[in-house]
């Protein structure tokens, strides 16, 4: 649920209430009375801020280039054919180089929290990604008992 943006719409308009709401993780805080135009503009602003920036759309690490807008992956100049889930997994790992993610975290990142999938499914997709990466397979590392990470 961390990825769900929260906009607080409330009658509580004291400065303390606003600070508490924002510190608890709300993206924005609107007090009553409010304008529908202002509400819509703030909602659009929240989603605009969550869109990938142009520099974030293309991920580069070593010889691996992943373009999230064009849905392309290239390794040392050669196109790599990935499934939708492999693309999501590799992209998520590349967005957070060096950080270790558990199977559950990777399941949520690639499949979303509403799909019932066995956590070993991640292992199968990671194995497939490594096979397709060829000489760059060591970029996706396993930390036994913890999970997976991407290193350059």
C-alpha positions in Angstrom: 0.0 0.0 0.0 3.0 2.3 0.2 2.7 3.1 -3.5 -0.9 4.3 -3.2 -1.0 8.1 -3.1 -3.0 9.7 -0.2 -4.7 13.0 -0.5 -6.3 14.1 2.7 -9.6 16.0 2.3 -10.8 17.1 5.8 -12.5 19.8 7.8 -9.5 19.9 10.2 -7.7 23.0 9.1 -5.2 23.7 12.0 -1.6 23.9 11.1 -0.8 21.0 13.5 -3.4 18.7 11.8 -1.9 19.5 8.4 1.7 18.8 9.6 0.6 15.5 11.2 -1.3 14.4 8.1 1.7 15.2 5.8 4.2 13.6 8.2 2.1 10.4 8.3 2.6 10.1 4.5 -0.2 12.1 2.8 0.9 13.5 -0.6 -1.3 16.6 -0.1 -3.8 18.0 2.4 -6.9 20.0 1.4 -9.3 21.5 3.9 -13.0 22.2 3.5 -14.4 24.3 1.9 -12.6 23.4 -1.3 -12.9 24.0 -5.0 -13.5 21.0 -7.3 -11.1 22.6 -9.8 -8.4 22.9 -7.2 -9.0 19.3 -6.0 -8.7 18.0 -9.6 -5.5 20.0 -10.2 -3.9 18.6 -7.0 -4.8 15.0 -8.0 -3.3 15.5 -11.4 -0.2 17.0 -9.8 0.2 14.0 -7.5 0.1 11.6 -10.5 2.3 13.8 -12.6 4.9 13.7 -9.9 4.8 9.9 -9.9 5.4 9.6 -13.7 8.9 8.5 -14.5 11.2 11.3 -15.4 12.9 11.2 -18.9 16.2 10.3 -17.3 14.6 7.5 -15.3 12.9 6.0 -18.4 16.2 4.6 -19.7 18.2 2.5 -17.2 21.9 1.7 -17.9 24.1 -0.6 -16.0 27.3 -2.1 -17.5 26.3 -3.4 -20.9 22.6 -3.6 -20.0 20.2 -0.9 -21.3 16.5 -1.0 -20.3 14.1 1.5 -21.9 10.9 1.6 -20.0 9.1 3.8 -22.5 9.9 1.7 -25.6 9.8 -1.5 -23.6 13.2 -2.6 -25.0 16.2 -4.2 -23.4 19.6 -4.3 -25.1 22.7 -6.1 -23.9 25.9 -5.0 -25.5 24.0 -3.7 -28.6 21.9 -6.9 -29.0 18.2 -6.8 -28.3 17.0 -9.0 -25.6 13.5 -10.5 -25.7 11.9 -10.5 -22.3 8.4 -11.4 -21.1 6.3 -8.7 -19.5 7.1 -10.0 -16.0 10.8 -10.4 -16.7 10.9 -6.9 -18.0 9.2 -5.6 -14.8 11.5 -7.6 -12.5 14.7 -6.5 -14.3 13.5 -2.9 -14.4 12.6 -2.9 -10.7 16.0 -4.4 -9.8 17.9 -1.9 -12.1 16.0 1.0 -10.6 17.4 0.1 -7.2 21.0 -1.1 -7.8 22.7 -2.8 -4.9 19.5 -3.0 -2.8 18.4 -6.5 -1.8 14.7 -7.4 -2.3 12.9 -10.3 -0.8 10.7 -12.6 -3.0 7.6 -10.9 -1.6 8.8 -7.4 -2.4 9.6 -8.5 -6.0 6.2 -10.2 -6.3 4.5 -7.0 -5.3 6.7 -4.9 -7.6 6.1 -7.1 -10.7 2.7 -8.7 -10.1 1.0 -6.3 -7.8 -0.4 -7.2 -4.4 -3.7 -8.6 -5.7 -2.3 -11.6 -7.5 -1.9 -14.9 -5.7 1.4 -16.3 -6.9 3.8 -18.7 -5.2 7.0 -16.9 -4.2 9.1 -19.5 -6.0 7.7 -18.1 -9.2 10.2 -15.2 -8.7 13.1 -17.8 -8.8 11.9 -19.1 -12.1 11.7 -15.7 -13.7 15.1 -14.7 -12.2 16.7 -17.8 -13.7 15.2 -17.0 -17.1 16.4 -13.4 -16.9 19.9 -14.6 -16.0 19.9 -17.1 -18.9 18.9 -14.3 -21.3 21.5 -11.9 -20.0 24.3 -14.4 -20.9 27.7 -13.0 -19.8 25.9 -10.3 -17.7 24.0 -12.9 -15.7 26.2 -12.1 -12.6 24.5 -8.7 -12.5 21.5 -10.4 -10.8 22.8 -11.8 -7.6 21.1 -14.1 -5.1 21.7 -13.6 -1.3 20.6 -16.8 0.3 17.9 -16.4 2.8 17.4 -12.7 1.9 16.5 -12.3 -1.8 17.9 -10.8 -5.0 19.8 -7.6 -6.0 21.1 -6.0 -9.2 24.8 -4.9 -9.3 26.7 -3.3 -12.1 
